Amino acid sequence: LEFGAWSLELVCDLGFGIWNFISIVQEIAMDVILLKEVERLGAEGTLAHVKPGLARNFLIPRGLAVQATPQQRQALEERKRQRSQKAERAKTEAQALRQKIESLAVTLKLSLGDEEKAFGSVTVHDLVAAMKRDGLEIEKHAIQLDHPIKALGSYQVPVRVHPEVTATLKVLVVKA
């Protein structure tokens, strides 16, 4: 049996008893690949150096990790490569979407009453609907409008299309 740098033959040749062998094995760390984020160990897809008892009794049975065999390490590297390619594709798509959003100018109508006081306001839902009419599907959470627009004028509204890419939407509010 092999346990890291120690083997059963080596331990027996040194004259250790079976109990000493067990204590030596327990002290040797084990490499595992985390399948999910584990507090105080690491994020998903990282290689962690843990005690064998933690791996055998907690991480592996709960599906939080697998033992880091050469095949698993190779699969991990392949997943990391695929994940980075996917992230790069998402970022380039987000930059293309940013170009579309920044070339777009949305005009919305706001009803005014006596003394030019607004009835209602322009909200995120209005902006999403206007962008949908122009052919862009944007989630309402991506539009970063701090307060509803309650006055006529021209506004620059940030739209976060990717964690690293933010576009600026031009909004023109006119009298209905």
N, C-alpha and C positions, 0 to 999 in steps of 0.2 A: 504494500500500500504506500502511496506517495502523498505526503502532506506538505506542500510547499517545498522547502529545502530539506525536510526531514523525511526519511523513509523508515519503515518498520525494521528493516535489516540494520540500518545505521543505529537505531536506538537500541536494538538488542545487542549489537556488537559493543556498544559503550557500557553495557552492563546495567542499563536502567531497568527498573521493574516496570510492570504494566501500568501501575498508577502514575509513575513518573512520565511514562509515555503519554498518558491521557492528559496530564497537566501541560506537557509541552505542546501537544496538538491544540489545546484550547487557547494557548497564547499566540499561536500563529494566526496571522490575519488572512482573510480571504477576499478576493476581488469579486464584486458583483456589479452588474449593469442595472441601474435603476430604470424601471418601466414607468413609474409615476414619481412625482415629486414627493420626497420624504423630508420632513422637517429635521434639521441639523445634519442631514447627510448630503443632500444635493437635489438638483432638478432632474427632470426626466431625461434619460439618455446619457447620464454621466456615469463614469466609472468610480465606484466607491470602494474603499479599503476598509472592511469591517471584520469583526470577530466572527468565527464560524457559527457560534451559537445564535447570534443575532440573525445571520443569514438563514440558517436552517429552521429556526423556530419562529421567526417573525416575518422577515422580508419575503422569502420564497413562497411559504404557504399562503400568504395573503396576496400574492401576485404583484408585489411591489418591486421585485427584482428577480433576475436570473443569474446563475453563476457565470462568471466571465471566462468562458472557454475561448479558444482561438477562433472558432466559428462564430461565436456570439460577438466577439470583438470586431471581426470583419463585417458582420451584419450591422453593428453599431456604426462603424465608419461609413458604410453604404447609406444608412438612414440619415446620418448627419449631412452627407453630400447631397442626398435628395432633398432634405429639408432646406438646405442653403440655396439650392437651385430654385425650389418653389418660392422661397422668400424673395429671391431676386426677381423672379417672374412677376410676383405680386407687386413689387415695388415699381417695376417698369410699367405695369398696367395702371397703377395708381398715378404715375407721372403723366401717362397719356390722358387719363381722366382729368387730371389737374389742368392740362392744356385746354380740354373741352370746356371745363367749368369757367376758366378764366377768359375764354373767348365769348362766353355767354353773358348777356345782360338781361336780367329779369325785370319786367315792369309790372308792378302791382297797383291796383286802385284801392284808395282808402276813402270811405265816405266821410264828408265833413258836414257839420251842422252850422248853426249860427255862431258867429264870431270865429270861424275857421277852427272849431274844436272837433277833434276826431271822434267818430263813432266806431269803437272797436280799435283793433290794432292789426299789424302784420306779424304773424307768428311763424314759428318753425314749420307748422303744418301747411301754411300758405306757401312758404318757400319750397317745400317738398312737392306740393301739387303743381306749382309753376314750373319747376324743373322737370317734373314728369311730363308735362305738356310739351316741353321742348325736347323730350326724348332721353333724359338722364334719370336713371333710377338711383337715388341717394337715400340712405336711411336718415331718419330725423335726428338720430343721435350724432351723426357726423357734422351737422350744422351747429356751429358754436355761436349762437345768438344769445347774448347775456340777458337782454330784456326785449320784450316785444317792441316793434317800431310803431310809434304813435304820432309821428309827424311826417309831413311831406318832405321829399328831398332825395338825395343820392347817398347810398350807404355801401360800405365794403364789409361783407360778411365772410368770416373764415369758415372753410369747410375742410374737415380733417378726413381725407380719403384713405389714409394709411398712417400708421404711427410715426412715420418719418416724412410724410408728404402732406402739406396743407395747401389748399387752393384758396383763392379769394374770389368770392362771387359778387358781381356788381348788381345792386338792387336799386331800382328807381321807383319811388313811391309817388304816385300822382293822384290828383283829385278825381274822384269818380263822377 
